[in-house]
């Protein structure tokens, strides 16, 4: 069930050409923009790789179902789908922010009054499918987890990584980060 680095890159390149949900970019463009933002912010290689692979579960779901586009009618739980395929390849410092990036959106909706209004329509739609904003107890439980702060920062990059025709480095640029953090 586990993938190797070459299989991860191949899937990103092949399935990454599909549209990213209801956004105006494809999956690969979104992943690369997100990783670029993390790198520009001086994040660790683990957080850069988590940013690159945070939506990898969408690609795996599409691969499994033979889908051409991401189904937007229900939550696909993509944050969990990728974990068994990446667990033998990456440490928790990569996997946990991936697992928590959806909950980070739910957290930010509670703690940041302007966050909801800045979300794209597609993100607002998916948030409702994912359970909506956290309540106070859920938010406290979330932020107390290891790697929650990284997940929140990843989430911020995720929200900004939706710009059509934005020029960022290609997948080969992240080869060193991927290799450096691989187990």
C-alpha positions in Angstrom: 0.0 0.0 0.0 2.9 2.3 0.6 4.3 4.4 -2.2 7.9 5.3 -2.9 9.1 8.8 -3.9 9.0 8.2 -7.6 5.4 6.9 -7.4 4.4 10.0 -5.4 6.0 12.3 -8.0 4.5 10.3 -10.9 1.0 10.6 -9.4 1.5 14.3 -8.8 2.5 14.8 -12.4 -0.2 12.5 -13.9 -3.3 13.2 -11.7 -2.2 16.7 -10.8 -3.4 17.9 -14.1 -7.1 17.6 -13.0 -9.0 20.7 -11.8 -8.6 21.5 -8.1 -12.2 21.2 -6.9 -14.1 24.3 -7.9 -11.0 26.5 -8.1 -9.6 28.0 -11.4 -6.3 26.0 -11.2 -5.3 22.3 -11.3 -4.2 20.1 -8.4 -0.5 20.3 -9.3 -0.5 24.1 -9.6 -2.2 24.3 -6.2 0.4 21.9 -4.6 3.3 23.8 -6.1 1.9 27.2 -5.1 1.3 26.0 -1.5 4.9 24.5 -1.2 6.3 27.8 -2.7 4.5 29.9 -0.1 5.8 27.6 2.7 9.4 27.8 1.3 9.2 31.6 1.0 8.1 31.8 4.6 11.2 29.9 5.7 9.4 26.7 6.8 11.2 23.5 7.5 11.6 20.9 4.8 9.0 18.8 6.6 6.4 21.6 6.4 7.3 22.4 2.8 6.7 18.7 1.9 3.5 18.7 3.9 2.4 21.8 2.0 3.2 20.1 -1.3 1.4 16.9 -0.5 -1.5 18.2 1.7 -4.1 17.3 -0.9 -2.5 14.1 -2.2 -5.5 12.2 -0.9 -7.6 13.9 -3.7 -5.2 12.4 -6.3 -5.4 9.0 -4.7 -9.2 9.1 -4.5 -9.3 10.1 -8.2 -6.8 7.3 -9.1 -8.8 4.7 -7.2 -12.2 5.8 -8.7 -10.8 6.6 -12.1 -12.4 10.0 -11.7 -11.4 12.8 -14.0 -12.3 15.6 -11.6 -12.7 15.9 -7.8 -16.3 15.2 -6.7 -17.5 18.3 -4.9 -20.8 16.9 -3.7 -19.5 15.4 -0.5 -16.3 15.5 1.7 -13.9 12.8 0.4 -11.9 12.8 3.7 -8.7 13.4 1.6 -6.7 14.4 4.6 -6.9 10.8 5.8 -6.7 8.9 2.5 -3.1 9.8 1.8 -1.7 8.7 5.2 -1.5 4.9 4.7 0.2 5.5 1.3 2.8 8.0 2.8 3.3 6.6 6.3 6.4 4.4 5.5 7.9 7.3 3.5 7.6 10.4 5.7 7.8 11.2 9.4 5.0 12.6 11.5 6.3 16.1 11.0 5.0 15.7 7.4 2.0 13.5 7.9 0.4 15.3 10.9 0.0 18.7 9.2 -1.5 16.9 6.2 -3.9 15.0 8.5 -4.9 18.2 10.4 -5.1 20.8 7.5 -8.9 20.5 7.2 -9.3 20.9 11.0 -7.0 23.9 10.8 -9.6 25.6 8.6 -12.3 24.8 11.1 -10.1 26.2 13.9 -9.3 29.4 12.0 -13.0 30.0 11.4 -13.4 30.2 15.2 -10.3 32.1 16.3 -9.9 34.6 13.4 -12.9 36.8 12.8 -12.0 37.7 9.3 -10.9 34.2 8.1 -14.4 33.1 6.9 -14.9 36.2 4.7 -11.5 35.7 3.1 -12.2 32.1 2.1 -12.9 31.3 -1.6 -16.5 30.2 -2.4 -15.1 26.7 -3.0 -13.4 26.6 0.5 -16.6 27.8 2.1 -18.5 25.1 0.4 -16.1 22.4 1.4 -16.0 23.7 5.0 -19.7 23.1 5.3 -19.1 19.5 4.1 -16.3 19.1 6.7 -18.4 20.1 9.7 -18.2 23.9 9.8 -16.3 26.0 12.3 -15.1 24.4 15.5 -16.6 25.3 18.8 -14.3 26.5 21.7 -13.7 23.0 23.1 -12.9 21.5 19.7 -10.5 24.4 18.9 -8.7 23.9 22.2 -8.3 20.2 21.7 -7.1 20.8 18.1 -4.4 23.4 18.9 -3.1 21.3 21.8 -2.0 18.5 19.4 1.6 18.1 18.2 2.1 19.8 14.8 -1.2 21.8 15.0 0.7 25.1 14.6 2.3 23.8 11.4 -1.1 22.6 10.2 -2.5 26.2 10.8 0.4 27.7 8.8 -0.1 25.1 6.1 -3.8 26.0 6.0 -2.9 29.7 5.4 -0.7 28.7 2.5 -3.4 26.5 1.2 -5.9 29.3 1.2 -3.5 31.6 -0.8 -2.4 28.9 -3.3 -5.2 29.3 -5.8 -3.9 31.9 -8.2 -4.5 31.2 -11.9 -1.3 31.4 -14.0 1.0 32.1 -11.1 4.5 31.2 -11.9 6.3 29.1 -9.2 9.1 26.5 -9.3 8.2 23.1 -10.7 8.1 19.8 -8.9 11.8 19.2 -9.6 12.6 22.2 -7.4 11.2 20.3 -4.4 13.2 17.1 -5.0 15.8 18.0 -2.4 13.1 18.6 0.3 11.3 15.4 -0.6 14.6 13.4 -0.4 15.8 15.1 2.7 12.7 14.3 4.8 12.0 10.8 3.4 12.5 8.0 5.9 
